């Protein structure tokens, strides 16, 4: 009489397979996380450039409408346009204002306005 021993079939994954999958996920995360932080920095830079361009545009429109802006620095212009300035004559009822809500945004916009290479405002204060 011959006795047959059958190996029990096990369902599921082995420990080695699970460790390989966890290692692959870890490698993918190590690659993706720095890329995501880089995207956030690029978004901040783009927002600051857009704010500086808006300030330059509003500054030009306000001075063309006869508004008196007595600021002598880019930071002072940012502050003046954040609170708003009124035009003159037929534009006396028009308020020229840029809405930058954070102090960091105002500082970054002023720095970009002062930048001699990449600055968006060519008028000297």
For each residue, the residues with C-beta under 8 A, 3 or more apart:
1:
2:
3:
4:
5:
6:
7:
8:
9:
10:
11:
12:
13: 17 18
14: 17 18
15: 18 19
16: 19 20
17: 13 14 20 21
18: 13 14 15 21 22
19: 15 16 22 23
20: 16 17 23 24
21: 17 18 24 25
22: 18 19 25 26
23: 19 20 26 27
24: 20 21 27 28
25: 21 22 28 29
26: 22 23 29 30
27: 23 24 30 31
28: 24 25 31 32
29: 25 26 32 33
30: 26 27 33
31: 27 28 34 35
32: 28 29 35 36
33: 29 30 36 37
34: 31 37 38
35: 31 32 38 39
36: 32 33 39 40
37: 33 34 40 41
38: 34 35 41 42
39: 35 36 42 43
40: 36 37 43 44
41: 37 38 44 45
42: 38 39 45 46
43: 39 40 46 47
44: 40 41 47 48 108
45: 41 42 48 49
46: 42 43 49 50
47: 43 44 50 51 105
48: 44 45 51 52 105 108 109 112
49: 45 46 52 53 112 120
50: 46 47 53 54
51: 47 48 54 55 98 100 105 108 109 112
52: 48 49 55 56 108 109 112 113 119 120 121
53: 49 50 56 57 120
54: 50 51 57 58 98
55: 51 52 58 59 77 78 81 98 100 109 113 121
56: 52 53 59 60 113 120 121
57: 53 54 60 61
58: 54 55 61 62 81 96 97 98
59: 55 56 62 63 69 77 81 121 123
60: 56 57 63 64
61: 57 58 64 65 96
62: 58 59 65 67 69 81 85 87 96
63: 59 60 66 67 69
64: 60 61
65: 61 62 87 88 91 94 96
66: 63 87 88 89 91
67: 62 63 85 86 87 88 91 96
68: 85 88
69: 59 62 63 77 80 81 85
70:
71: 76 77 79 80 125
72: 76 125
73: 76 77 110 114 125
74: 77 78 110 111 113 114 121 125
75: 78 79 106 107 110
76: 71 72 73 79 80 125
77: 55 59 69 71 73 74 80 81 110 113 121 125
78: 55 74 75 81 82 98 100 106 109 110 113
79: 71 75 76 82 83 106
80: 69 71 76 77 83 85
81: 55 58 59 62 69 77 78 84 85 96 97 98
82: 78 79 97 98 99 100 106
83: 79 80 97
84: 81 95 96 97
85: 62 67 68 69 80 81 95 96 97
86: 67 91 92 93 94 95 96
87: 62 65 66 67 90 91 92 93 94 96
88: 65 66 67 68 91 92
89: 66 92
90: 87
91: 65 66 67 86 87 88 94
92: 86 87 88 89
93: 86 87
94: 65 86 87 91
95: 84 85 86
96: 58 61 62 65 67 81 84 85 86 87
97: 58 81 82 83 84 85
98: 51 54 55 58 78 81 82
99: 82
100: 51 55 78 82 105 106 109
101: 105
102: 105 106
103: 106 107
104: 107 108
105: 47 48 51 100 101 102 108 109
106: 75 78 79 82 100 102 103 109 110
107: 75 103 104 110 111
108: 44 48 51 52 104 105 111 112
109: 48 51 52 55 78 100 105 106 112 113
110: 73 74 75 77 78 106 107 113 114
111: 74 107 108 114 115
112: 48 49 51 52 108 109 115 118 119 120
113: 52 55 56 74 77 78 109 110 119 120 121
114: 73 74 110 111 119
115: 111 112 118 119
116: 119
117:
118: 112 115
119: 52 112 113 114 115 116 122
120: 49 52 53 56 112 113
121: 52 55 56 59 74 77 113
122: 119
123: 59
124:
125: 71 72 73 74 76 77
